[in-house]
Amino acid sequence: MIEIRALHHRPICGDRQETPNNPQSECRWIAFSITALLLASGAMAQQPRDASVSLNTSDVRIGLSAGSEAPRLTRIAGLAGADWLNQQPETLPQSVEVNGAKVAAAWHLKPALGSADARHVVFVYESAEPHMLLRWQWEARAAFGPVEHRITIENLSGQEIWLPMVDSLRLNLQTPQDMALRNLYVEKGADTPSPQGTHVEPVSEGYRWIGKSSTYAFPSPGEQREIIPALFVYGEDHPQSGWFAGIEFSGRTRITLVRSGDRVESVLGLNPEPGPFATRIEPGGRFETPPVFLGAFTAGPDGAGNQLRPWVRAVLGNPRTWNDPQYPLTVNNSWGSGMQVDEALALRMIAQSKELGLEMFHLDAGWFRGVGDWYPDAKKFPHGLASIADAAHMQGLRFGIWVDWSQAALDTEPGALNVHNPAARGWLISDLPPNWKPEEFKGQTIDLGVPAARDYAAKEVKRIVEDYRLDMLEHDGYLVAQGCVRDDHPHAPPNRSTMRIVHDWASDFVLASNSTDVSYHAVRAYYEIYEKLRREHPGLLFEICNDGGRMVDFGSAAHGDYFSITDTYDPLSNRRAFYDTSHMLPAAMLESYVEKWPVPRSENFLYMLRSGMMGWVSIMLDTTAWTPEQHETTKRAIALYKEKLRPLIRDAELYHVSDRPDGVHWDGVEYWNPVRGNGVVFAFRGATPSESEHRFVLAGLDPSRRYRLHFEDGSAPDREVQGSELLSTGLDVHLATTLSSELVFLQLI
Ligand SMILES: [Zn+2]
């Protein structure tokens, strides 16, 4: 084996909270070395023993080896000395199906086709018969945070090939038997947050866990909630070092975790259930596993989150969005009036938005002629939507709308997607009975994995954006298929003997052997549509809603700008969904809708507003019904959000400084920006009459420094405190009223 030890130069951000999108700016250059094999030389062909290479960021180092018949991830090492050896060699697909017959595949390393540099490692394997190329790739797209992995398989055989399940990542990590471990994972706030949401489970001998995600949770009774597809596995004892991994894909995926003896096994990838999974690769086509990220961390779940959130922003996020200082925007949304929207209401809301200092008017469902007929209802909007957009723009506001653009229904006007139209009928994920009827904003989903359906949807979405002069497009409902009855689509045909179809509120949900493959194709088509739209309209914002938080994942994070994180909008549900989701995703991407809620006292009113102001805030209330005092309170709250909270929400570290909100006791979240030396604690008092005082033990501060505390509502006089006190006995907050709140600003002295 010939090794070269090469010096590579790569920028590493000294201040990643400030400019994570632009690792080139404000970054210092450091030199580091990798041990790289001269893959392109003939040396490896002569000596096909395992050859190793490592890939680093400032947070993780992984070892990779190119065996002659299979590659291998050899180790994951963190910075605090944590090091896990991986016992699992990659299992390349042993066989494929050609013309209905199983054909064994024999893979051999092709050193000349591979490459390795400081950011990217590719090992290439070839199967001579049937002829396929497999690329096993690892990439460090940022100087910090996790590395990413994907496998692509290209069909060079000239014939159609059917590929079995290929997992994205398989880990089998040597772990001391006596080491106490935990697994943290969080549920999506889909529909409504469950009583638990954030799970921290002991990973003891015999532990077996599986977490699933898809584009639209439709659980059977008793079935476990869907998760944001990632897990944090770490030692229970200080310094709580561990590894984390997640999937950058919105389709049907699963993550497993099993502990047995001195091994911890984890598999990430497409969900093989109900299966058997098979996917078609056309001649010249390719299959790509959902990309995964893998990193190492210390300091427990918030240590992981404070690395993962900026990484999502820097690597998956849209730089144009993050470069906009108004992001995350403050929004006035019409859903407080439900489907009863019209031009007069829209113009009134635009005027109110301007007065309150909000930055976008969001016209929710109810504006259209019908489902699949995405033209303004002429009775409600006699001058169309472009005139509403113009009215918003005249006031300096942005304009966005709700659409469920992959759904068809019964409208027959030109431009409507009608389920009885012969072309559309062939795209539907199931056959409809003759008496089928849509609901007022729900219809039947088309399978975007069909190229003609994808092209239709791309054109229609582009028309909507351009005709209505949109700055923001929200998609909702069951948009991306994950199961389909048809056998003439690019995905695998379903096994009809085991297929189940559930009818729910006008939409069908198909669970069949092909469900994962259907979702694989449909998600890729959905991504293509949004990637194209982003190229054509670079400033356009995408809200991912899907009935409130059903499509919260890292693939969506790479294709959208913010998420509706739950469909239940009371203060407690908003705080719960935020608490859970903010473990994994940047706070700025997490939207809470603030709905009408009983507010007998002004303290309750602020509590309601602030419960939705820890990330992206959308007001969803009839502001014309507010008292003058409530108007003034909101104006001040929005101004404070823009001036002091938004910069922290964008850039600061986030710490979960309480248990998950229960509405009974106190809860809170701390933001701390170590670069600027400022932060804030959102403090919420629960319903218990006797608990007028609480201490929040803070994190991220310097025990040897002093901090100035400012209590925004004046619940206590400003004071100076030693960092060590805030980190041990904690920050003392007194509030006289139940269901009230305070913002405590921190400033390093
Ligand atoms: Zn289909």
Boltz pocket constraint, residues with backbone or C-beta under 6 A from the ligand:
constraints:
  - pocket:
      binder: B
      contacts: [[A, 427], [A, 428], [A, 429], [A, 447], [A, 449], [A, 483], [A, 484], [A, 485], [A, 486], [A, 489], [A, 491], [A, 518]]
      max_distance: 6.0
